[in-house]
Amino acid sequence: VEQRRIDILARDKSGVPVVVELKVSRGHERTIGQCLYYQEKIKELMKADRVRIFIVAEVISPELKLATRKLPDVTLFEYSLSMTVRRL
């Protein structure tokens, strides 16, 4: 989208486009501005009435939770990873 890259662009079960924004560690409140820009550009380019946003981060900041609380098409996800190392 205009020299920017959406991390993942998918469709949900109903065919609605979904912008998935991946953050390596912490999802800050400024992330929502980036996602809202992508949402509107995808609506325009794909002539879609609705575009959902998924933000995925290890930790979602309290500020981002507050900033997105009343946005109906935004879903926040936190992830955790574990790894086992085995000597060969």
C-alpha positions as a Markdown table, in Angstrom:
| # | Residue | x | y | z |
|---|---|---|---|---|
| 1 | Val | 0.0 | 0.0 | 0.0 |
| 2 | Glu | 1.8 | 3.1 | -1.3 |
| 3 | Gln | 5.4 | 2.1 | -0.4 |
| 4 | Arg | 4.3 | 0.4 | 2.8 |
| 5 | Arg | 3.8 | -3.3 | 3.5 |
| 6 | Ile | 0.9 | -4.9 | 5.3 |
| 7 | Asp | 2.3 | -7.8 | 7.3 |
| 8 | Ile | -0.5 | -10.2 | 6.3 |
| 9 | Leu | -3.6 | -9.5 | 4.3 |
| 10 | Ala | -6.2 | -12.3 | 4.5 |
| 11 | Arg | -9.9 | -13.0 | 4.4 |
| 12 | Asp | -12.1 | -14.3 | 7.2 |
| 13 | Lys | -14.6 | -17.1 | 6.8 |
| 14 | Ser | -17.1 | -14.7 | 5.5 |
| 15 | Gly | -14.7 | -13.2 | 2.9 |
| 16 | Val | -14.1 | -10.0 | 4.7 |
| 17 | Pro | -10.6 | -8.7 | 4.3 |
| 18 | Val | -8.4 | -8.8 | 7.4 |
| 19 | Val | -5.3 | -6.7 | 8.0 |
| 20 | Val | -3.0 | -8.6 | 10.4 |
| 21 | Glu | -0.3 | -6.5 | 12.0 |
| 22 | Leu | 2.5 | -8.4 | 13.7 |
| 23 | Lys | 4.6 | -6.8 | 16.4 |
| 24 | Val | 7.8 | -8.6 | 17.6 |
| 25 | Ser | 7.3 | -7.6 | 21.2 |
| 26 | Arg | 5.1 | -4.8 | 22.3 |
| 27 | Gly | 2.0 | -3.3 | 20.6 |
| 28 | His | 2.0 | 0.4 | 21.2 |
| 29 | Glu | -0.9 | 2.8 | 20.7 |
| 30 | Arg | 0.7 | 4.3 | 17.5 |
| 31 | Thr | 0.1 | 0.9 | 15.9 |
| 32 | Ile | -3.6 | 1.6 | 15.6 |
| 33 | Gly | -2.9 | 4.7 | 13.4 |
| 34 | Gln | -0.9 | 2.5 | 11.0 |
| 35 | Cys | -3.6 | -0.1 | 10.9 |
| 36 | Leu | -6.4 | 2.4 | 10.4 |
| 37 | Tyr | -4.5 | 3.7 | 7.4 |
| 38 | Tyr | -4.2 | 0.2 | 6.0 |
| 39 | Gln | -7.9 | -0.4 | 6.7 |
| 40 | Glu | -9.0 | 2.6 | 4.7 |
| 41 | Lys | -6.6 | 1.9 | 1.8 |
| 42 | Ile | -7.8 | -1.7 | 1.5 |
| 43 | Lys | -11.4 | -0.5 | 1.5 |
| 44 | Glu | -10.6 | 1.8 | -1.3 |
| 45 | Leu | -8.4 | -0.6 | -3.4 |
| 46 | Met | -10.7 | -3.7 | -2.9 |
| 47 | Lys | -13.9 | -1.7 | -2.9 |
| 48 | Ala | -14.8 | -3.4 | 0.4 |
| 49 | Asp | -17.4 | -2.1 | 2.8 |
| 50 | Arg | -15.6 | -3.6 | 5.8 |
| 51 | Val | -12.0 | -4.5 | 6.6 |
| 52 | Arg | -11.1 | -6.1 | 9.9 |
| 53 | Ile | -7.8 | -5.5 | 11.8 |
| 54 | Phe | -5.9 | -8.0 | 13.9 |
| 55 | Ile | -3.0 | -6.8 | 16.0 |
| 56 | Val | -0.7 | -9.5 | 17.3 |
| 57 | Ala | 2.1 | -8.8 | 19.8 |
| 58 | Glu | 3.8 | -10.4 | 22.7 |
| 59 | Val | 2.4 | -7.7 | 25.0 |
| 60 | Ile | -0.4 | -5.3 | 24.1 |
| 61 | Ser | 0.1 | -2.0 | 25.9 |
| 62 | Pro | -2.6 | -0.6 | 28.2 |
| 63 | Glu | -2.7 | 2.5 | 25.9 |
| 64 | Leu | -3.4 | 0.3 | 22.8 |
| 65 | Lys | -6.1 | -1.5 | 24.6 |
| 66 | Leu | -7.7 | 1.8 | 25.6 |
| 67 | Ala | -7.3 | 3.3 | 22.1 |
| 68 | Thr | -9.0 | 0.3 | 20.4 |
| 69 | Arg | -11.7 | -0.5 | 23.0 |
| 70 | Lys | -14.6 | 1.0 | 21.0 |
| 71 | Leu | -13.4 | 0.1 | 17.5 |
| 72 | Pro | -15.7 | -2.7 | 16.3 |
| 73 | Asp | -13.4 | -4.2 | 13.7 |
| 74 | Val | -10.2 | -4.3 | 15.7 |
| 75 | Thr | -9.2 | -7.5 | 17.6 |
| 76 | Leu | -6.0 | -7.6 | 19.8 |
| 77 | Phe | -4.0 | -10.8 | 20.3 |
| 78 | Glu | -1.1 | -11.6 | 22.6 |
| 79 | Tyr | 1.2 | -14.4 | 21.9 |
| 80 | Ser | 3.8 | -16.4 | 23.9 |
| 81 | Leu | 6.5 | -18.6 | 22.5 |
| 82 | Ser | 8.5 | -21.4 | 24.1 |
| 83 | Met | 11.4 | -23.4 | 22.8 |
| 84 | Thr | 13.2 | -26.5 | 23.7 |
| 85 | Val | 16.8 | -27.0 | 22.8 |
| 86 | Arg | 18.2 | -30.5 | 22.5 |
| 87 | Arg | 21.8 | -31.3 | 22.0 |
| 88 | Leu | 22.5 | -33.7 | 19.2 |
